[in-house]
Amino acid sequence: MSVLEVINDTVASINGVINTYAWYIAFVFLIGIGLYFTIKSRGVQINRLGESCRVAFTGIRAQKGKQTISSFQAFCVSMGARIGVGNIAGVAVAIVMGGPGAIFWMWIFAFIGAATSFVETTVGQIYKEKKADGQYHGGPAFYIKNGLGKPKFAAFIAILIIFTYGLMFIGVQANTATLAFTNAFKTDQIVFAVIITVLAALVVFGGIKRVAKVSTWLVPAMAILWLVLCLIIVLVNFTQVSLVIETIFSYAFGVQAFVGGGVGAAIMWGLKRGVFSNEAGIGSIPNVSSSAEVKHPVKQGLMQSVGVLIDTIVVCSATAFVVIIYTNVAYPGYAGIPVSGAALVQEAMSSTFLGIAGPYIIAAFMLVFAFSSLISYYSMSETNTKFLTNKKGAVVVLRCAIVLMVFIASMMSMGLAWDLADTFQAFMGIFNMGVLLLLGKHAFEALKDYFDQKADGVEEPVFHASCLSNTKGVTCWSDNEEEKK
């Protein structure tokens, strides 16, 4: 056994214990508080779905001369974080480890998470700051500092965000894309590790404005292409659609749910992979959405709420249908499925009309998905680095660390890369949801104000901080800055 394998096994063993207990707590926080948000908002994710869809596709172009990014650009960057390897490889992992029933639980948690995403995004907009660079910055660190008045805790969260998204989540993206290419081209892992590392270096030295420009066209294009491909494959197998749905529900509730890993495995893997994919409640999306220039915080909140549903109900389901149709996964840990992640999806695609081209096509999708997520994770890491210090050298160090992590993660085993990311996202879920439980009331106050204005005939509601029960820590809205624009 090589030194690298020993280190890999040791880290995996220690992380395994931490991961298990962290997720027990994260489960309670993410689901329990998420249900509370759903009730308090009166089901905003469903009752206000029409308005959410309307605002999600407005402001496609930023105003000329503005240094800030538009609402739609922020939406696309955040969707770039959501629509990543989790929508392909993550779904396959959930099916193998938790059974087809895990997909049902991903749907349920997406519904709950959509309300959570509304709250965290709206709170992020309320407590955002406008920096000397002319851009808006926000996220958990900002609403902890401004909303709770806890600067030291805010600094800790900023560091945790950098490690979670700038290193661990980017690591998963790089690792999965590398393995997909290695599996397709049957080459040494280090070859594509170097290629992806070079591409990552080109991305992270671009800055948030370039990030927004690229994501505006890249994210919709890649999502549509993936959905079209999956839709064609499903239509070719239209007669099996009802069987797939039956399989998902059967393994979620039926006797089969207790075979292999049990219903608990389906629920937990549904939550892990669902949260990794749509990122509701773990504090990542507010880092990006807070940078948007909007007239009312609720506008971004509604956008991100529908973003969760698009990511999981639409994109992840498309992947799940293809995998279940073509791999016949019988139960969690099925011995007939020796591969997982992107390799399983590649195996499924090679059984379709794509034939031997399937693995190569999936590898290409994985690269683009990983690339878009890397853009978003770098963006939020840069925001939190600037929260900690204004020294330009710190951003350079961040960029170098991310590029180094891309290479290291590309050489890791798939299991370790995903498990490390899981552990860090569990901690983010615990801390972020706890903070939102304290600040969430302001999101509901803003929600009431938004729709009160709509009821009065105001086409585009304008936010006034005075509608909040406590305006302490609110900096960008105090003088109604947005109304002047």
N, C-alpha and C positions, 0 to 999 in steps of 0.2 A: 504493500500500500504506500503510495507516494505521500509526501508531506502535505501537498495540496488536498488530497483526499482526507487525510487525518484532520486537517483544519476544517474542511467542509463538514465532516461528520460531527466534530466537536461543537461547532457553531450551531448546526442543525439540532443537536440534542438539547443544548441549553435553550435555544429559541423555542423548541417544541413545548417545553414546560411553560414558559412565559406566555406563549401564544394561546395555549389552552385556557388558562385562567383569565387572561386579558379579554378574551372573546366572550367569556361568561358574563363579565361586567358590561362589555360593549353591547352585548345583545339586549340587556335590560335597558340601557340608556337609549340606544338607537330605536328600539321598537316601542318601549314604554313612553318615552318623551315624544316620539314621532306620532303616536296615537293621540296623545294629549294635544299636540299641535293641530292634528286633523280635526279634533272636536272643537277646539277654541276658534279655529278659522272657518268652522262650519263647512268643512270639506272643500276648501278653496281649490284643491287640485282637480275637482270634478265640477263643482258649482260655478267656477269661474274659468272653465276650460276654454270657452269661446273667446273671452277677452285675452286669455293667455296666448292663444294662437294668433290673435290679431296683433298684439304688441311684439310677438317674437320675430315678426318679419317686417318691422318698420325701422326706419333709420338705417337703411342698407348702406348709405354713403355718409361719411362724416362730413361736417361742414368745412368748407375750404378755409384754410388759415387757422383751424383749430389744432392745438397740440394734443387735445384729448381724443379718445377713440369713441366711435359711435356705439349706441346701444346694441345694434346688430353685430358689430365687430366683436364686442365683448361676449355676446351670445355665442358667436362662432368659435372664439378662442376657448370658451368654457366647454363647448361641445367637442372641441379638439381633445380636451382632457378626458371627457367622458367616452367618446368614441375612439377606443384604442384597442390594444390586444385583448383586453378583457371581453370585448364583444365577440371575439373569435375563439382565442385560446382559453379564456376564462370560462366561457360557456361550456366548452368541451371538458374542462377540469371539473366543473360542477356536476355534469352528467355522469362522469365516471366515478367521482368520489361520493356524490350524494344521490345518484340515480336520476332518471328522467323527472322524478317528482320535484327535484331541486328547482326546475324551471318554473313550476307553479309558485314556489315560495319566492323566487326572484320577482315574479309579477306582484305578489302581495306586498313585498317589501318596497317595491318601486312605488306602489300606490301610497304607502305610508311615507316613504322618503320624499315624495313630491311635495308634501306639506312641509316637511323639514327643510327642504331646499328653498321653498318660498320664504320661510322664516329667516334662515341664516343669510340669504342673499339680501333681503330687505333690511335686516339689521346691519349688514355690511355696508349698504348704501347710506344708511342714516349716519353711521359713525366714520365714514371715509374722510380722508384729508386731501387737500390740494397742496402738492409740494412745489418747491422752487422750479422744478423742471416743467411746470405747467400741467402736469398730469395728476389724475386722481389716484389715490392709493388706499386700499382697505383690505379687510379680512379679519380673521379671529384676533390677531395681535392688536389691530387697531380698535376693534370694539371692546376688547378686554381693557385696553389702556384708557380709552375715552368713555366707554359706557360703564365699566366697573371701577375705573380709577385705580387699576392694579398694574403699574408699569413693569414691575419685576416679573410678574406672572406672564405679562404680555411678551416680554423678551424671551422667556422660556418657551412659549408657544411658537414664537417666530423661529427659534432654533429648531424646534421639533418639526415645524412645517418644512424647513429647508432640508432636514434629514429625510423626512417622510417622502416628500414629492421630488425634491431636487436630486436625491440620491436613490432611495429605495424604489419608488415608483418608476423613475426613469430607468433604473436597473432592470426592472421586470420587462419594460418595453424593449430594451436593447437585447436582453437575454432571449426573449421569445422570438423576436425578429431574426436574431442570429441562428437560433436552432431551426427555425423554419427554412432558412436558406441552406443551412448545412444538410438538413434532411432532404431538401429538393435536389441539390446539386451534388450530394454525397462527397463533400469536401471536408477538410480539416476545419474545426470550429474557429481557429484563430484567423483564418482568411477573412471571413465575414465579420469577425469581431473588429478587425482593423478597418474594414470598409465602413461599418456603421459608426465607429468611433470618429473617423474623419468627417463623415456627414454630420454627426452631432456637433463637432467643433465648428463647422460652417454655420450651423443654426444658432448656437448659443452666443456667438459673437455678433449677432444682428441687432438685438434690442427690441423692446416691446412694440414699437411702431411697425417694424418689419414683420414681427410676429402676427400682429393684427391683419396686415395686408395679405400675408400668405394664407392665414386661416380662413379669411373671408370667402375665398374660392375653393380652397383645398378641402375643408371639412364637408360642405354640402356635396361636392363632387364625389368624394370617396364613399360617403354614406349612401348616396343614390346608386353608385355603381355596385356596391356590395348588396344592397337590397334588390336591385334588378337581377343580379346573378342568382341570388337565393330564390327569388320569386320564380324565375324561369325553371330552376331545378325542382321547386315544389310543385309547380304547375304540371311539369312532366310526370310527376308522381301524385297527381291530384287525388286519385282514388285512395291514397294512403293518408291523406290529411286527417280524416276523422279518426284513423287508427293512432296517429301521432298524438292527437289531443286526448284520446282515451288513455293512451299510455302515460302521458304526463299526469293526468288526474288519478289514474290507477295507482301509480307509484307514489303519489302525494298522500293518498288516503287509504288505498286498498291493502290487501294482505302483502302484496309485493313490496310495500313501503318498509316492511319489517325484515325483508330478506337482505343479507349482505351487510348493510350498515345501519339500518333502522330509519324510522321517520325523523329521528333527531339529526341524523347525518344529512338528510335532505334539507331540513330546515336550516341548519348551520351553514352548509355549503351554499345554499340559496342566498343566505344573508351575506356571507363573505364575498362571493363572486358578484352578487348584485350590487353591493356597496362599492366594490372595487371598480365596477363598470360605470355606475351612474353617479358615484361619489357624493350621495346625499348624506349630509350630517357630519362629514369628516373634515369640514372646514376648508376644502380646496377651492371650490367654486367661488366663494365670496372674494377670494384674493383677486380673481380675474374680473368678475362681474362688477366689483366696486370701482373699477377703473372707467366704467362707462359714464358718459355724460347724459343724464336723463333729468326730466322735470319732476319726477316723483319716484321715490325708492321702490314703491310697489310694482312699478313697471318692470324692473329687472327681476323682482321676486316672482312675478307671474311668468316671465320668460323662462327662468330656470326651473320652475315647477314643471312646465310642459317639456323642458329639456330632459328631465329624468324619465318621463313616460316615453318619449321618443327613443331614448337610448335603450331602455330595457324591454318595453312592451313591443317595440318595432324591430330594432336592430338585433338585440340578443335573441329574440324569438325566431328571427329569420335563420340565424346560425343554428339554433337548437333543432329546428325542424329538419334541416339538412343532415345534421349529425345523427339524429334519431332514425331517420329514414334509411340512411346508408350504412350505419354501423351496428344496428340492432343491439344496442346496449341493454342487457337484460336486467342488471341490478348493480348497485354500487360495488366497485371493485371487481367487476366481471372479468373472469380469467381470460376470456376470449379477446379482451381489449388490452394488449400489452403496451399501448402508447396512450398518451394523454396530451392535452394542450393543443398547440398548433399542429403537431404531427397527426393527431386523431382527425382533425378537420381536413388535413391534406389527404389522409387515407380515405375519408368519406368522399372528397371531391374527385379523387382518382377513380371512384366507382361510378361517377356520373358520366354524362356525355362528354365531359372535358377530358376524360381518360388520363393519359400520361402527362397532359399539360396541367392537370389539377394542382399538384404540389407546387409548381412554379408560379401559378396564378396566386395561390394562397400566400406564398413567400412574398410576392410583390405587394399584395394587400397588407401583409403584416408590416412591411417596411413603411408603407405610407401611413398606416394607423399608428405605428410607433413614432414616426416622425411628427405627426400632428400632436400627439400627446406630449412628446418631448418639448415642443414649442410652448404648450400651456404650462407644463411643470417648470420649465425654465422661467417663464414669465412670473409665476407666483413666488418662485425662489428669489428672484431678483427683487421683487417688491418687499419681501421680508428681510432681505439683506440690507436694503436701504432703510428699513424700519429700525434696524439695530445700529447702523452707522452710515454716515454720509461720505465716508472715505471711498474714493473711486477704486482704490486698490482692493477693497473687499469684494467688489463685483468681479474683478479679474480673478481673484482667488476662487470665488464661487464657480465661475465658468471653467476654470481649470479642474476643479474638483468634480464637476459634473462630467466633463469629458473623460477623466480618469475612471470615474465610476462606470461609465458606459462600457469601457474596455474590460474592467474587472468583472462586471455583471455578465457580460457577453461570454465570459469563460466559465461562469458558475454552472452548477447543475440547475435544471429547471425548478426542482422542488425547493431548493434553498432560496433562490431568488424570490419566488412567490411567497414562501413562508415568512421571510424577513419583512416583505412589504405588508403582509397580513398583520403582523404584530404591530408595526408602526401605525397602520390605519386604525387598529383597535384602540390604541392610546389616543389618537386624534379624535376618534368618535366619542370616547369617554369624556375628555376635556372639553371638546367643542359643544357637545350636547348639554353638559352641565352648565356651561356659560349661557347657552341659548335659553335654558330653562329660566334663567334670571332676567335676561334681556328680551325674551320673546314677546312680552306684552307690548313693546313698542312697535313690533311688526304688525300686531293686530290693530293697534291704534291707527297706524298708517294705512292699513287695509280699509278700515272703516272710513277714514278721511277720503281715500281715493274713490270709493264707490258712492260716498255721499255727494262728492262733486259730480260724478257721472250721472247720478240721479237728478241733480240740479241742471243738467244739460251741458255741463262742461265737457267738451270733446277730449281735451288733453289736460287732465288734472295737474295742478301745480302744488308742490308740497310746501307747507309752512311748518316749521319746527314747533310752533305754538300748539299744534294739534296733539303733541306728545304730553304725557303726564309729567315728564321730567326731561328737560332739554340740556342737562349737564353733559358736557363732552361732545355736543353736536357743534361742528365747526363750519361745514360747508353749506348748511341750510339756514343758519341763524338769520342772515340778512336776505334770505330768499334769493341767493345768487343766481339760481337757475332761471328765475323768472325774467331776469334782465337780459338773458341771452337771446 
